[in-house]
Amino acid sequence: MLRTITLGSCVSVQGIFERQLENGKILVRVGKLVFEGFPINKEAA
C-alpha cells in the first residue's frame, strides 16, 4: 500500500508502507531506501 509521510515542514515522501513505529511514525520504502516520518492524514474533498 502506498503511503505519504512528512520529513519536515516542506518535504514529503511517498512509498510502500513497511511498518508502524511506537512513536507514531511509519516507515516507507522507495526502491532500496527506507524513510521514517509522520503519516499525512487523508482529508475529505
C-alpha positions in Angstrom: 0.0 0.0 0.0 1.3 3.4 -0.9 1.6 5.9 2.0 2.8 9.5 2.2 4.9 10.8 5.1 6.4 14.2 6.0 10.1 14.5 6.8 10.0 18.1 7.9 7.8 21.2 7.3 8.2 21.1 3.5 9.4 17.7 2.4 7.1 14.7 1.8 7.9 11.2 0.6 5.5 8.6 -1.0 6.5 4.9 -0.9 5.5 1.4 0.1 4.3 1.1 3.7 6.8 -1.0 5.7 5.6 -0.7 9.4 4.2 1.5 12.1 6.6 2.6 14.9 5.6 3.1 18.6 6.3 6.9 18.4 3.5 7.4 15.8 5.9 7.5 12.8 5.8 5.0 9.9 8.5 3.6 7.6 8.1 3.7 3.8 10.3 2.1 1.2 11.3 3.8 -2.0 13.5 1.4 -4.0 16.3 0.3 -1.6 15.8 3.4 0.7 13.7 3.4 3.8 12.3 6.7 5.1 10.8 7.4 8.6 8.3 10.2 9.2 4.8 11.1 10.3 2.0 9.9 8.1 -0.2 12.5 6.2 -3.8 12.2 7.2 -6.4 11.7 4.4 -8.7 14.7 4.1 -12.1 14.7 2.6 -12.5 16.8 -0.5 
